[in-house]
Amino acid sequence: MSCETPPRQIDITLSDPRPIGVFDSGVGGLTVLDAIRRRLPAESTIYFGDLANCPYGTRSQDEVRRFALDIGDHLGQQDIKALVIACNTATAAAYPRLQDRYAFPVIGVIEPGARAAVHVSRTKRIGIVATKGTIESGAYRAAILAQAPGATVVERSASWLVPLIEAGPDARSSVGMRLQPLIEDICSEGVDTLILGCTHFPLISDVFQRHMSDGVTMLDSAETTALELATLLETSALCSNGQAVQSFLVTGPASAFEERARAMFGASPNIEAVSLGVAHAT
């Protein structure tokens, strides 16, 4: 059976109604959640936005890893059946640790995005715009070169974009002027594919597109991650065929988050404030 297009009559013993956990530092991961909900409408989700510690991109890998472990433990207590790290920085910092820590499967956003870029790129000159933490981890470069050893990878950091995107539409006016030189610089390196290596960045994909060179394909990992999740649920017999329930957990002030979630999903989300203590060894 397929999670995406279930047959009309399904043995209910094959259905797993447990939710999927999804987390990010803020609103960026909502792009991944949106892709998951569109591809897997029968799946329940619990989205965790760590607003109190946002942005992750300028923090150390050890610090982000501790946040990710704490969130993973919290979502694991909600009886989730899979965990999606909807954050490139957290994927780079904590993916192997999260995989080893839990019995349920864990999916990150870097590998799906890298595979898509290698598949799409004609010249194998691939650009990445991401946060400082993601760039310094080398995770995208390693994932791309593992699949295309001769590829040229051009990376640029734009951590400053995250707080502007978190601030909402009022900050858009200042984004384009600051972003244009960076995009022109990376395109001047002859890339034919550009990965938006932060899940916040697709929220301003129109600004990126406006300044990109002709013939450059822009990718983000939301759709490819949702597809990987759908495949995993199907092959592991974890699909649900029941009524989907969506819930949101946040740390910190949620007004801008709530506004973005309402705009994306068309209804006022049920948001619960939580407080987490980070006390994990790295």
C-alpha positions as CSV (number, residue, x, y, z in Angstrom):
1,M,0.0,0.0,0.0
2,S,1.1,3.6,-0.7
3,C,0.9,6.3,2.0
4,E,0.2,8.8,-0.8
5,T,-2.6,7.1,-2.6
6,P,-4.2,4.5,-0.3
7,P,-6.6,2.0,-1.9
8,R,-10.3,2.4,-1.1
9,Q,-10.4,-0.7,1.2
10,I,-7.5,-1.2,3.5
11,D,-7.0,-3.7,6.3
12,I,-7.1,-1.5,9.4
13,T,-4.4,-3.7,11.0
14,L,-2.0,-2.2,8.5
15,S,-2.6,1.3,9.7
16,D,-0.3,3.0,12.2
17,P,-2.0,6.2,13.5
18,R,1.0,7.4,15.6
19,P,2.2,10.9,14.7
20,I,5.3,12.0,12.9
21,G,7.6,14.3,14.9
22,V,9.0,17.3,12.9
23,F,11.3,20.0,14.4
24,D,13.2,23.1,13.6
25,S,14.4,26.2,15.4
26,G,11.4,28.3,14.1
27,V,9.2,28.9,11.1
28,G,11.6,27.4,8.5
29,G,10.6,23.8,9.1
30,L,7.0,24.7,8.3
31,T,8.1,24.4,4.6
32,V,9.0,20.8,5.3
33,L,5.8,20.2,7.3
34,D,3.8,21.7,4.5
35,A,5.3,19.3,2.0
36,I,4.7,16.4,4.3
37,R,1.1,17.3,4.8
38,R,0.4,17.7,1.1
39,R,2.1,14.4,0.2
40,L,0.8,12.5,3.2
41,P,-2.6,13.9,4.1
42,A,-3.6,11.0,6.4
43,E,-0.5,11.3,8.6
44,S,-0.7,13.1,12.0
45,T,2.2,15.4,12.9
46,I,3.7,17.1,15.9
47,Y,5.7,20.1,15.0
48,F,8.3,21.5,17.4
49,G,9.5,25.0,16.9
50,D,12.4,25.9,19.3
51,L,11.7,29.6,19.1
52,A,13.6,30.4,22.4
53,N,16.9,29.2,20.9
54,C,16.4,30.4,17.3
55,P,18.4,30.9,15.2
56,Y,20.5,27.8,15.3
57,G,22.8,28.8,12.4
58,T,25.2,31.0,14.4
59,R,25.4,28.6,17.4
60,S,28.2,26.0,17.9
61,Q,27.6,22.4,16.7
62,D,27.7,21.1,20.2
63,E,25.0,23.6,21.3
64,V,22.7,22.7,18.4
65,R,23.3,19.0,19.1
66,R,22.2,19.4,22.7
67,F,19.0,21.3,21.6
68,A,18.3,18.5,19.0
69,L,18.7,15.7,21.5
70,D,16.4,17.4,24.0
71,I,13.7,18.0,21.4
72,G,14.1,14.5,20.1
73,D,13.6,13.1,23.6
74,H,10.6,15.2,24.1
75,L,9.0,14.2,20.9
76,G,9.9,10.6,21.5
77,Q,7.8,10.7,24.7
78,Q,4.8,11.6,22.5
79,D,5.0,8.1,20.9
80,I,6.0,9.3,17.5
81,K,6.7,6.7,14.7
82,A,9.3,8.7,12.9
83,L,11.3,11.9,13.4
84,V,12.1,14.5,10.7
85,I,14.8,17.0,11.4
86,A,13.4,19.9,9.4
87,C,16.5,22.0,9.9
88,N,19.8,21.8,7.9
89,T,21.9,23.1,10.8
90,A,20.5,20.5,13.2
91,T,20.8,17.8,10.6
92,A,24.5,18.6,10.2
93,A,25.1,18.7,13.9
94,A,23.0,15.9,15.3
95,Y,21.7,13.5,12.6
96,P,24.0,10.5,13.4
97,R,23.4,10.9,17.2
98,L,19.6,11.1,16.7
99,Q,19.7,8.0,14.5
100,D,21.6,6.0,17.1
101,R,19.5,7.2,20.0
102,Y,16.0,6.1,19.0
103,A,14.3,2.9,17.9
104,F,12.1,4.9,15.4
105,P,13.5,6.1,12.1
106,V,15.1,9.5,11.8
107,I,15.2,11.5,8.5
108,G,17.3,14.7,7.9
109,V,17.1,17.2,5.1
110,I,20.6,17.3,3.8
111,E,20.9,13.9,2.1
112,P,17.6,14.2,0.2
113,G,18.6,17.8,-1.0
114,A,22.1,16.7,-2.1
115,R,20.7,13.7,-4.0
116,A,18.2,15.9,-5.8
117,A,21.0,18.5,-6.7
118,V,23.3,15.8,-8.1
119,H,20.4,14.4,-10.2
120,V,19.3,17.8,-11.6
121,S,22.8,19.4,-12.2
122,R,24.1,19.0,-15.8
123,T,27.5,20.5,-15.1
124,K,27.9,19.2,-11.5
125,R,28.7,22.7,-10.4
126,I,26.4,23.1,-7.4
127,G,25.9,26.1,-5.2
128,I,24.7,26.1,-1.6
129,V,23.4,29.0,0.4
130,A,23.0,28.0,4.1
131,T,23.7,29.1,7.6
132,K,27.2,29.4,9.0
133,G,26.8,26.2,11.1
134,T,25.7,24.2,8.1
135,I,28.5,25.4,5.8
136,E,31.2,24.9,8.5
137,S,30.0,21.3,9.1
138,G,30.8,20.4,5.5
139,A,27.7,18.1,5.5
140,Y,26.4,19.2,2.1
141,R,29.8,19.1,0.5
142,A,30.4,15.6,1.8
143,A,26.9,14.4,0.7
144,I,27.3,15.8,-2.8
145,L,30.9,14.5,-3.3
146,A,29.9,11.1,-2.1
147,Q,27.5,10.8,-5.0
148,A,29.4,12.9,-7.6
149,P,33.1,12.8,-6.7
150,G,34.1,15.2,-9.4
151,A,31.5,17.9,-8.6
152,T,32.4,21.5,-7.8
153,V,30.6,22.7,-4.7
154,V,30.4,26.5,-4.1
155,E,29.2,27.5,-0.6
156,R,28.1,30.8,0.9
157,S,26.8,31.6,4.4
158,A,23.7,33.7,5.0
159,S,22.9,33.2,8.6
160,W,21.7,36.8,8.8
161,L,18.6,35.9,6.8
162,V,17.1,33.7,9.4
163,P,16.1,36.3,12.0
164,L,14.7,38.5,9.2
165,I,12.5,35.7,7.9
166,E,11.4,34.9,11.5
167,A,10.4,38.5,11.9
168,G,7.7,38.1,9.2
169,P,6.6,40.0,6.1
170,D,7.6,43.4,7.5
171,A,11.3,42.6,7.1
172,R,11.1,41.5,3.5
173,S,11.9,45.0,2.2
174,S,15.4,44.8,3.5
175,V,16.1,41.3,2.3
176,G,16.5,41.7,-1.5
177,M,19.1,44.5,-1.4
178,R,21.3,42.5,1.0
179,L,20.8,39.2,-0.8
180,Q,21.5,40.4,-4.3
181,P,25.3,40.6,-4.1
182,L,25.5,37.1,-2.5
183,I,23.4,35.5,-5.2
184,E,25.3,37.3,-8.0
185,D,28.6,36.2,-6.4
186,I,27.6,32.5,-6.2
187,C,26.2,32.5,-9.7
188,S,29.4,34.1,-11.0
189,E,31.1,30.8,-10.1
190,G,29.2,29.1,-12.9
191,V,26.8,27.0,-10.9
192,D,23.8,25.5,-12.7
193,T,22.0,24.4,-9.5
194,L,21.5,26.3,-6.3
195,I,20.5,24.5,-3.0
196,L,18.6,26.6,-0.5
197,G,20.4,24.9,2.4
198,C,18.2,26.3,5.2
199,T,14.5,25.5,5.6
200,H,13.8,29.1,6.2
201,F,15.0,30.2,2.8
202,P,12.2,28.8,0.7
203,L,9.9,31.2,2.5
204,I,11.6,34.0,0.4
205,S,12.3,31.8,-2.7
206,D,10.8,34.6,-4.9
207,V,13.6,36.9,-3.7
208,F,16.3,34.4,-4.5
209,Q,14.7,33.7,-8.0
210,R,14.6,37.4,-8.8
211,H,18.4,37.8,-8.6
212,M,19.5,34.4,-10.0
213,S,21.1,33.9,-13.4
214,D,19.2,32.4,-16.2
215,G,19.6,28.6,-16.4
216,V,20.2,28.1,-12.7
217,T,17.9,25.6,-11.1
218,M,16.9,26.4,-7.5
219,L,16.2,23.5,-5.1
220,D,15.1,23.1,-1.5
221,S,14.9,19.9,0.4
222,A,11.3,20.1,1.6
223,E,9.7,18.1,-1.3
224,T,12.6,15.6,-1.4
225,T,12.4,15.0,2.3
226,A,8.7,14.5,2.2
227,L,9.1,11.9,-0.6
228,E,11.8,10.1,1.4
229,L,9.5,10.0,4.4
230,A,6.6,8.6,2.3
231,T,8.9,5.9,1.0
232,L,10.1,5.0,4.4
233,L,6.6,4.8,5.9
234,E,5.5,2.6,3.1
235,T,8.4,0.2,3.1
236,S,8.3,0.0,6.9
237,A,4.5,-0.6,7.1
238,L,4.1,2.6,9.2
239,C,1.4,4.3,7.0
240,S,-1.8,5.7,8.6
241,N,-5.2,5.6,7.0
242,G,-7.1,7.5,9.7
243,Q,-7.9,11.1,10.4
244,A,-4.9,13.3,10.6
245,V,-4.3,15.4,13.7
246,Q,-1.8,18.3,13.6
247,S,-0.3,19.9,16.7
248,F,2.4,22.4,17.4
249,L,4.8,22.8,20.3
250,V,7.0,25.9,20.8
251,T,9.5,27.4,23.2
252,G,9.4,31.2,23.4
253,P,7.1,33.8,21.9
254,A,4.9,32.5,19.2
255,S,3.1,35.5,17.6
256,A,5.1,35.6,14.4
257,F,5.2,31.8,14.2
258,E,1.4,31.6,14.6
259,E,0.9,34.2,11.9
260,R,3.1,32.2,9.5
261,A,1.5,28.9,10.3
262,R,-2.0,30.4,9.8
263,A,-0.9,31.8,6.4
264,M,0.5,28.5,5.3
265,F,-2.2,26.1,6.5
266,G,-5.3,28.3,6.4
267,A,-6.4,28.0,10.0
268,S,-5.4,29.0,13.4
269,P,-3.0,26.3,14.7
270,N,-3.3,24.7,18.1
271,I,0.0,25.8,19.7
272,E,1.2,24.6,23.1
273,A,4.1,26.4,24.9
274,V,6.7,24.0,26.4
275,S,9.9,24.5,28.3
276,L,12.8,22.2,27.9
277,G,16.0,21.9,29.9
278,V,19.1,21.0,27.9
279,A,21.4,18.7,29.9
280,H,22.7,16.2,27.5
281,A,26.4,15.2,27.1
282,T,27.7,15.7,23.6
